[in-house]
Amino acid sequence: MSLLDAPLVVASNRGPVTFERGERGELVAHRGAGGLVTALLGALQRVDGLWVAAAISDTDREIASGPDGGRRDMEAFGSDYRIRLLDVPPDRYDGYYNRISNGVLWFVNHYLWDTVREPTFAEEAERAWQDYVAVNRIFAEALAEEAERADVPPAFLVQDYHLTLVPRFLRELRPDAFIAHFSHTAIAGLTYLRILPAEIREGMLRGMLGADVLGFHSRLWAENLLMSARSLPGVRADLARSRLVTEGREVLVRVHPISIDVAPMRAAAAGAEVAELRRTLNRWRGDQRLILRVDRLELTKNIVRGFRAYELFLHAHPEWRRRVRFLALLSPSRMDLPEYRTYGQECLAEAERVNRALGDEGWQPIEVRVRDDHLGALAAYGLYDVLLVNPIYDGMNLVAMEGPVLNRRGGVLVLSRNAGAYWRLGRHAIPVNPFDVRETARAIADALDMPREERLRRARGLSRLVLSYPPERWVRSQLEDLERARLRRTRWRR
Amino acid sequence: MSLLDAPLVVASNRGPVTFERGERGELVAHRGAGGLVTALLGALQRVDGLWVAAAISDTDREIASGPDGGRRDMEAFGSDYRIRLLDVPPDRYDGYYNRISNGVLWFVNHYLWDTVREPTFAEEAERAWQDYVAVNRIFAEALAEEAERADVPPAFLVQDYHLTLVPRFLRELRPDAFIAHFSHTAIAGLTYLRILPAEIREGMLRGMLGADVLGFHSRLWAENLLMSARSLPGVRADLARSRLVTEGREVLVRVHPISIDVAPMRAAAAGAEVAELRRTLNRWRGDQRLILRVDRLELTKNIVRGFRAYELFLHAHPEWRRRVRFLALLSPSRMDLPEYRTYGQECLAEAERVNRALGDEGWQPIEVRVRDDHLGALAAYGLYDVLLVNPIYDGMNLVAMEGPVLNRRGGVLVLSRNAGAYWRLGRHAIPVNPFDVRETARAIADALDMPREERLRRARGLSRLVLSYPPERWVRSQLEDLERARLRRTRWRR
């Protein structure tokens, strides 16, 4: 049987739903948003699939420790798939999630450290790594159990940097499993990866190499993984064919840029609530042009340099003063990490500095709104003239896709060359080096000055590109890879 | 004629000598130290070669602007070679040297930036880059003139990150020139290199690609260059054979670790002055063991984490308190860059903190001496029990070679896995991840506890390795590469 029709088992740190108790004590499921969830849920529903994730809420934990091993059929909630919530020991979660996943692996893959001073690995990192190993093992054991229960060998789709060890652990438990791992982040090159203690670096790489297929959003990330894996003893790389060979097995390294789920986003944007928000925002903006950024308050997003570029633009083009506003919609993120709190303050301080330097009574150059406001973002997408997406490094960046699909003014996308999205959308955007505020300032000016026809042509181009690659195709491509790997494995053995 | 016997022309920012005026107004030449100078001077003297460098001192500038175009025969100074000092416009020098060479290229190649905040490229960087281009052009034009004057086509050996554009500019002026470029620094991978504005990144890479041969101290740096160059339009890479093809030419990428010049260093160490310094130091140390570091006060050297590791070691092994001292000999470096001044303060503050935390009246755990003290270093090399060399990234690191050659106590080398020297010396050292202070603390403990026999065996191994590859061989290897390139070029054209 082809893996294209096999039962699917997805594993990710956070699942597609979290549960709460309703007023009468009944279970209420809150569905997460985003292309990943949509794409994978669509696929799961086709095949009565299973999604394995860590329990997040208290109610999740209650389910996870229940008699059925945390399994729940989602039929009762109107969906045709199952979930299984894993009861990660609370004393392991901080080490696994905050310290290693978000404090080490996220930092290394986005080049975030001030290397002269940070990181400094000591006992705490060693302990946290043991937590990461333990939680990854819990996931792998749960997946192995599911393989055991299945009538037909399932296809495992393991997601992201939280679960890099799962492919290897699962392979040890089930040598014949079909395993794909997908990295949604940027991936550091080999030299920077040498910052990690050998145990973590090799653990992570060899963990991923347990898969049959490794997926990435862009060629650059895939090549970095190839070059790093190839540096390990016993691993051979065929760069031209993007394959690795280790322990007598083959690992395919593939590029599949994810996309967004347009239909529900459009539906939400067409709703009354967003329409009202859009009207309010439109009044606020008046007859001024709107430069927009929508981001998590995240170290990679390069918010401070964005404000500096805008300031340079206003210096170079005083004719735009009072005729343009910069709206920054920032949602709080990882506020339990001190680096994020500091950075949040720096972003606000920089906006205030620019406002004091260039604003006056009747005109505030930058407006920063810090809150979780998905609907506000949908409203703002409709109205921008320039969308600034300038991350220093970014695995993909979905804002660069959401904006163009909802925008109604032929708005222009200014896009970092270091975002995975650049490889797909770059030709219709104005590309910038995110570290070069002068180039970014020029890009803002060029965007505002761009003739209407060119703006519309580019906006249509962006929209078309996003629509041409629906999330289902992203999942489908991965299953095709896995099927290819299965066929090669059979030949390989002969 | 083989290039092994061709006239040699070396180009580097700083030459082998600088001139001053003596008391009676006569020219006095001060020779620089180091393996590079010795190796290249030895080669130059064999073939009546020429060394082209920027004028540094006022007297240098006087010579540079003289009627003979800055040329000087060194015969009067007891050497059989010539130099040519170039009069770099003073208003270009800061941009070329401080801002681009040391402020951008050095930083990028050693991963030194706090990327969330630095660098931010704006107008100033654009201007400084023009200075860098202009000075590189001055060098290339001088080299082209020398090619013009020579009876036989010379072999050009262009040195380091200050002169990355020289190969290309020289190639444009003299398409048939034989050009080797050698990088003495670490080399960043492609993803981190994307921090640079496209003009600088591509300029630098395409500049280097003007050479026939590119040389590096380690395989890792060579591979990073290969992967980055390969990302440029019109450049093909043969990774297996370590070659690049561009504009119908071939560029060989080669690894030749430099070594130190042992004889003069040993002679100096055997002199009365060093002997006296050694006695003083020996009295100071008493019957305590000595942990030594000798470094420029340089961001890459990882001095703060070295102190932290030592502190961890003392915590884990209180039995070593009062029985060991840490001597840090630090020479000031690049004090015109604010990052270096700040880092110098941080190093001193960290040493003080450890001294306050763990020292007492009779015992100061760390002694820091900040000054240029070459002879003091030679004296200290003789006496260490542990030599700590833990740079975060380092092109090569010569301290790791000097120490073992002069040490008399079977001292142990603790060596960063990210130093170029690690690839040559690693098997006789205790390797450490420079970011892992716990591992470094353990390495210090292991070094101090190592049985005498093993210490001596390793020390002999290190010394033998250093001696087995004299600086002349380093030059010779480059000329052999260039000759190979010449032969391939002839075949290539047919």
Interface residues (C-beta under 8 A of the other chain):
Chain A: Y111 L112 W113 D114 T115 V116 R117 P119 T120 F121 A122 E123 E126 A186 A188 G189 L190 T191 Y192 R194 I195 L196 P197 A198 L220 E223 N224 M227 L239 L299 V304 R305 R308 L312 Y343 E346 I392 Y393 R417 N418 N433 F435 D436 V437 R438 E439
Chain B: Y111 L112 W113 D114 T115 V116 R117 P119 T120 F121 A122 E123 E126 A186 A188 G189 L190 T191 Y192 R194 I195 L196 P197 A198 L220 E223 N224 M227 L239 L299 V304 R305 R308 L312 Y343 E346 I392 Y393 R417 N418 N433 F435 D436 V437 R438 E439
